[in-house]
Amino acid sequence: GLTYERTHDRWLPNLGGFASVLPFAAGFFTLGCLSSLGMPGTAGFVAEFMVFVGAWESDYSWWAVAGATGAFITAIYVMRACKDIFWGEGPAEQFKDLPPVKPTEHVALWLLGAALILFGVWPRLMLDLIDSNTPMYLQMVVEDALVKAGQ
């Protein structure tokens, strides 16, 4: 959104090299990319690890292999997009004078980046909240399924 707001362009071949004009955004975008592909120490790693372990320990362990394959393909796409948008060649002539990151955008990027790291290093903060509510929701799902089966 930050780059689109400045360029009004989503076509990756038109974008590139924005780290030279938006270095602050480039750093946080790269952190988001690394979290998205499941880099250890980020929230994305915790999420993917829990899904893969849960899938592997289930009766349908082949889903873990399918998920890992999907994660690998996604990692290729995400890192390529990150390289092309921020670290690749460019930027094109029309994008050499992009406006700098605004103070409100700085705050948003810091908060999102901190959350990615915080929940990656200390996932228990979020897992305790999820664990305390999960049994209630599972019970509701079971009751709903029983009601529908009885009709």
VONUDO-988218 format. One record per residue (C-alpha): residue in one letter; x, y, z. Coordinates in steps of 0.02 Angstrom, whole numbers, plus 32768, in hexadecimal, padded with zeros to 4 digits. Layout:
AXYZ
...
***
This chain:
G800080008000
L808E8076802B
T80E080637F80
Y803B80637F22
E800681047F78
R80A281567F32
T80AB81057E86
H7FF780D77E5D
D8040803F7E06
R80377F877E36
W808D7F3D7D9E
L81307EF17DE1
P81947F0B7D41
N81767FC87D53
L81B37FCA7E07
G82617FB07E4C
G82F07FF57EB1
F8282804F7F2E
A82FE802E7FBB
S836180C17F78
V82CD81397F86
L826C80E78016
P82F280908080
F828A80908120
A81F7803C80CA
A826C7FC28073
G82AD7F818118
F82027F628161
F81BD7F1A80BF
T824E7E9F80BF
L82287E718174
G81737E508140
C81AF7DE580AF
L82207D808120
S81937D66819C
S811E7D34810F
L81927CAA80D7
G81A87C6B818A
M82537CAC81BD
P827E7C71826F
G82697CFC82EE
T81D07D448297
A81177D2682B2
G810A7CD08209
F81817C478241
V811A7C2182DC
A80797C188276
E80C17BA981EE
F811C7B388269
M807D7B1A82CD
V80187AF58230
F809A7A7C81EB
V80B17A208291
G7FF47A1482A7
A7FDE79D381F7
W806D79578208
E8027790F82AA
S7F7878FC8262
D7F2F786B8201
Y7F4D78D18164
S800978EE8171
W801778FE80B4
W7FCA79AC80C9
A806C79E0811F
V80CB79B68081
A804D7A158016
G80587AA9808D
A81157AA9808D
T81147AA67FCF
G809C7B397FCD
A81077B97804B
F81A07B7B7FDE
I814A7BBD7F42
T81077C527FA5
A81B57C777FE7
I81F87C7F7F36
Y816E7CF77F01
V817B7D667F9C
M82387D777F97
R82367D997EDD
A81B27E217EF4
C82197E6C7F84
K82B57E6C7F19
D825E7EB57E82
I82027F3F7EDF
F82887F787F59
W83327F2C7F33
G832E7F157E76
E83617F887DEA
G831880357DE2
P82B680927E12
A826980C97D6E
E827D81807D43
Q81CB81AD7D75
F81E881647E24
K828F81B47E51
D823E823F7EB9
L81BE81E17F21
P8182823B7FBE
P81D581FC805E
V817E818E80DE
K810681F68149
P811081F78207
T806D81948215
E80B38112819D
H815181098207
V80E680DF829F
A8082805C8241
L811F800981FD
W8172800782A9
L80D77FBC82FA
L80C17F368276
G817B7F0D8277
A817E7F048335
A80E77E908335
L813A7E1C82B6
I81D57E0F8322
L817D7E0C83CB
F81077D7F839D
G81947D238346
V82057D2983DF
W817D7D1C8463
P80E87CC58412
R80A07C9684BB
L80577D4684C8
M7FDC7D20843D
L7FCE7C658457
D7F8D7C79850A
L7F007CE684C9
I7ED87C6C843E
D7EE37BD384B1
S7E6B7C1F852F
N7DE47C3C84AA
T7DFA7BA5843A
P7D9B7B2484A3
M7D027B9484A9
Y7D027BAA83EB
L7D207AF083CC
Q7C8D7AC7843E
M7C1F7B3E83DA
V7C557AEC8337
V7C317A3E837B
E7B867A7183BD
D7B5C7AC48317
A7B907A2782B8
L7B2779B9832B
V7A8F7A298314
K7AA37A258257
A7ABC79688257
G7A1E795182BE
Q79B279B68245
***
